[in-house]
Amino acid sequence: MDQQNGKKALTLKTLTKSSVWDIQENDIFRLWEGAEKDAEVKDNVRHYVDIIRSAFMIEEINGESAIIKGKYEKQGYKVGQVRLDEEKKITWAIKKKPIMRVTDLTYENIRHITAAKLVEVLDRNFGGGWDSLSQSIKDIIESGFDISTTTLPKDRLHKKGGMYEKKIDDGYDVLEVSKGTWVEAIFAKLKPESEKPRMKFASSRDDEDGDEDVEIEDTYNKPDEDDIEFDEPNDDEITEENYSTMMDLGSDDPDEEAANMAEYGDE
């Protein structure tokens, strides 16, 4: 059984609906045998069976008929026994689900096929080119592969130094879809695995790009400007010095103000 790119070997308890695509039929029997005495596995049998069924077809064989076993083996199944409880073992016929059509592609298995396999699947389902695929299928494919397309006349597609040659040199696999005198080329290359982005809650001095984390000011309890209340002036605090700053004296024109004062005196 592979150790999945040098990582710790899988066990039944660490198996996921993604990693289950990395193993084969015989591995299922070995994983189950290694977990037979695990109490957690015994209590969650259905959970582990569901994970296996996401990538494998499982048929339960009743009895020990060699004829029935042989029938399944001719269809590509592997036959073996698993213990689901303390009482007895049952016989399973297991076969990896084939990826033959674009509808067989899922977010769980898309990174477990090669670009050559993807091109094969696309070729088997095609007719109208990349745009003939539903958006949901495109999203699944592009979650695991870099995809680019170009449509050119047949005699220009393989032009020396063109996009086709550059993509091939860069490790892309290509599918050519004939469209009369034109050809659509669909280039596919498996994306490198990358860590999922994590939120940062504090600035990091070790950021190689020099980008600083954005600090969001907490203004939840801070009143809006429109909500700020101003205290009314207190008559007891008014003096000659501050009177002019606390009362509206009207016009700023001194001549007009003087005239008003004169009229007041005449009265």
C-alpha positions in Angstrom: 0.0 0.0 0.0 1.3 3.4 -1.0 2.2 5.9 1.7 0.7 8.8 -0.2 3.7 11.0 -1.1 5.8 10.0 1.9 3.2 10.8 4.5 2.3 8.4 7.3 0.6 5.2 6.0 -3.1 5.3 5.9 -5.2 3.3 8.4 -8.9 2.6 8.3 -9.5 5.3 10.9 -7.6 8.0 8.9 -9.2 7.1 5.6 -11.2 9.9 3.9 -13.3 10.2 0.9 -10.3 11.8 -0.9 -7.5 9.5 0.3 -9.6 6.4 -0.4 -8.9 7.0 -4.1 -5.2 6.4 -3.5 -5.6 2.7 -2.6 -6.7 -0.5 -4.3 -9.0 -3.4 -3.5 -6.5 -5.5 -1.7 -5.6 -2.5 0.5 -9.2 -2.4 1.8 -9.0 -5.9 3.2 -5.6 -5.2 4.8 -6.9 -1.9 6.4 -10.0 -3.6 7.7 -8.0 -6.6 9.1 -5.7 -4.2 10.9 -8.6 -2.4 12.6 -10.7 -5.5 13.6 -9.9 -5.1 17.3 -10.4 -1.4 17.4 -13.4 -0.5 19.5 -14.0 2.8 17.8 -14.1 1.0 14.4 -16.6 -1.5 15.8 -18.9 1.3 17.0 -18.7 3.2 13.7 -18.7 0.4 11.1 -21.3 2.1 8.9 -19.2 5.3 8.7 -16.1 3.5 7.4 -18.2 1.4 5.0 -19.7 4.7 3.6 -16.2 6.1 3.0 -15.1 2.9 1.2 -18.2 2.9 -0.9 -17.5 6.4 -2.2 -14.7 5.0 -4.2 -15.4 1.3 -4.4 -18.3 -0.9 -5.4 -19.0 -3.5 -2.7 -21.1 -6.6 -3.1 -21.7 -9.0 -0.2 -21.5 -12.6 -1.1 -23.6 -15.1 0.8 -22.1 -18.5 1.3 -18.8 -19.9 0.1 -19.7 -20.7 -3.5 -16.6 -20.8 -5.6 -18.8 -20.3 -8.7 -20.2 -17.0 -7.4 -16.7 -15.8 -6.3 -15.3 -16.7 -9.7 -18.1 -14.7 -11.4 -17.2 -11.6 -9.6 -13.4 -12.1 -10.1 -14.0 -12.3 -13.9 -15.6 -8.9 -13.7 -12.5 -7.4 -12.0 -13.6 -7.7 -8.4 -11.3 -8.7 -5.6 -12.9 -11.2 -3.1 -12.0 -11.4 0.6 -13.4 -11.5 4.1 -14.0 -8.7 6.6 -15.2 -8.9 10.2 -18.0 -6.4 10.9 -18.7 -7.7 14.4 -17.5 -10.3 16.9 -19.9 -13.0 15.7 -18.9 -13.6 12.1 -17.0 -12.6 9.0 -18.6 -11.8 5.7 -17.3 -12.1 2.2 -17.0 -8.9 0.1 -16.4 -8.5 -3.6 -14.8 -5.1 -4.1 -14.0 -3.2 -7.3 -12.7 0.4 -7.7 -15.2 2.6 -9.3 -14.1 3.5 -12.8 -13.7 7.1 -14.0 -15.0 6.9 -17.5 -17.2 10.0 -18.0 -17.0 13.6 -16.9 -19.9 12.9 -14.6 -17.7 10.4 -12.7 -15.4 13.3 -11.7 -15.8 14.7 -8.1 -13.9 17.1 -5.9 -12.7 14.0 -4.0 -11.1 12.1 -6.9 -10.1 14.9 -9.3 -6.6 15.2 -7.8 -6.1 11.4 -7.9 -6.0 11.1 -11.7 -3.3 12.2 -14.2 -3.7 14.9 -16.8 -3.5 12.1 -19.4 -6.4 10.3 -17.7 -8.4 13.6 -17.7 -7.8 14.1 -21.4 -9.0 10.5 -22.0 -12.2 11.2 -20.0 -12.8 14.4 -21.9 -12.2 12.8 -25.2 -14.7 10.1 -24.4 -17.4 12.6 -23.6 -16.8 15.4 -26.0 -18.4 16.9 -29.0 -18.7 20.6 -28.5 -15.4 21.4 -26.8 -14.7 22.9 -23.4 -17.7 25.1 -23.5 -20.0 22.1 -23.9 -19.3 21.1 -20.2 -21.5 22.3 -17.4 -20.1 24.9 -15.1 -20.2 22.4 -12.2 -18.0 20.0 -14.1 -15.6 22.8 -15.1 -15.3 23.9 -11.4 -14.4 20.3 -10.4 -11.8 19.9 -13.1 -10.3 23.4 -12.5 -10.0 22.6 -8.7 -7.3 20.1 -9.6 -6.0 21.1 -13.0 -4.7 24.2 -14.8 -6.9 24.4 -17.9 -6.4 26.7 -21.0 -7.8 26.5 -24.5 -7.2 28.0 -27.9 -9.1 27.6 -31.2 -7.1 28.0 -34.5 -7.2 26.9 -38.1 -5.8 23.4 -38.5 -2.7 24.6 -40.4 -1.9 27.2 -37.7 -2.4 25.1 -34.5 1.0 23.4 -34.6 2.9 26.5 -35.8 6.5 26.4 -34.5 6.9 28.6 -31.4 3.2 29.0 -30.9 1.0 28.3 -27.9 0.7 24.6 -28.6 4.4 24.0 -28.6 5.0 26.1 -25.5 2.3 24.3 -23.5 3.6 20.9 -24.5 7.1 22.0 -23.4 5.7 23.1 -20.1 4.3 19.7 -19.3 0.7 20.1 -20.4 -1.3 17.2 -21.9 -3.6 18.3 -24.8 -6.9 17.3 -26.3 -7.7 18.4 -29.9 -11.3 18.8 -30.8 -12.0 19.2 -34.5 -14.5 21.9 -35.4 -14.6 21.8 -39.2 -11.5 23.5 -40.6 -10.6 24.8 -37.1 -9.4 22.9 -34.0 -9.9 23.6 -30.4 -6.9 22.6 -28.2 -7.6 22.0 -24.5 -4.5 22.0 -22.4 -4.5 20.3 -18.9 -1.8 20.1 -16.2 -2.2 18.9 -12.6 -2.0 21.8 -10.1 0.7 21.6 -7.4 -0.7 20.9 -4.0 -0.8 23.9 -1.7 -1.7 24.5 1.9 -5.2 25.9 2.6 -5.0 29.6 3.5 -5.4 30.3 7.2 -6.7 33.4 8.9 -4.1 35.5 10.7 -5.1 37.3 13.8 -1.8 38.9 14.6 0.9 40.7 12.6 3.8 38.5 11.6 7.4 39.8 11.5 8.4 36.7 9.4 6.2 37.6 6.4 8.6 37.2 3.5 6.6 39.4 1.2 6.6 42.2 3.7 2.8 42.4 3.8 1.3 43.4 7.1 -1.9 41.9 8.5 -4.7 44.4 8.4 -5.8 45.4 11.9 -9.5 46.2 12.2 -10.3 48.9 14.7 -13.0 48.0 17.1 -15.6 50.7 16.9 -18.5 48.8 18.2 -18.9 50.9 21.3 -17.7 54.1 19.7 -20.6 56.6 19.1 -21.2 57.9 15.6 -20.5 61.6 15.0 -24.2 62.3 14.5 -25.0 60.7 17.9 -22.6 62.9 19.9 -24.4 65.1 22.4 -23.2 68.6 23.3 -23.8 70.0 26.8 -26.1 73.1 27.0 -24.3 76.2 28.3 -24.7 76.9 32.0 -25.8 80.4 32.7 -23.7 80.4 35.9 -20.5 79.8 34.0 -21.0 82.6 31.4 -18.4 85.4 31.9 -17.4 88.5 29.8 -14.5 86.6 28.4 -16.5 83.6 27.1 -19.8 85.3 26.4 -18.9 86.0 22.7 -18.0 82.4 22.1 -21.2 81.0 23.6 -23.8 83.4 22.0 -24.7 84.1 18.4 -23.8 87.8 17.9 -25.4 87.9 14.5 -23.7 89.7 11.5 -20.0 89.8 11.2 -20.1 93.3 9.5 -18.9 95.9 12.1 -20.6 98.9 10.3 -24.0 97.1 10.2 -23.5 96.2 13.9 -22.8 99.8 14.8 -25.8 101.1 13.0 -28.0 98.6 14.9 -26.6 99.8 18.2 -27.2 103.4 17.3 -30.9 102.7 16.5 -31.2 100.9 19.8 -29.8 104.0 21.6 -32.3 106.4 19.9 -35.1 104.3 21.2 
